[in-house]
Amino acid sequence: MIVLVLLGVLALTVGGCVCVVWAERGGPRWVRAVATMTLAAGEGVRRSARNRHSGPNGTTSDDG
């Protein structure tokens, strides 16, 4: 069951990436909408990861 869920997430991710590339080349309106949602979801994940790695005073705990 978990494999099916992971395959579904993978399919949505790959489909979103395809829509981003297609939208860059001037795809139809629905492709641009899916690409916008994909990019917004990616930005949300990026912000979430950044907030997880920040310390209590807002600085990052990464030394690099």
Phi, psi and omega in degrees: 000315181295330178295320178296320178296315179296322176295323177295317178296319178297317180297318178295321179295312180296318178298320177295320178295320177298319180294324178297314180295316181296320179295325177297331180267009175089044180287179180294172186299319182293329178292319178295325178293316178295321179296320178297317178295321179296314180294323178294320178295319177297320178294322177296319177295319180296317179294321178297316179294321180295320180291327178293326184272355182274151180280184183293335180260013175092356178272153180281149180270359180279131182277344186279000000 
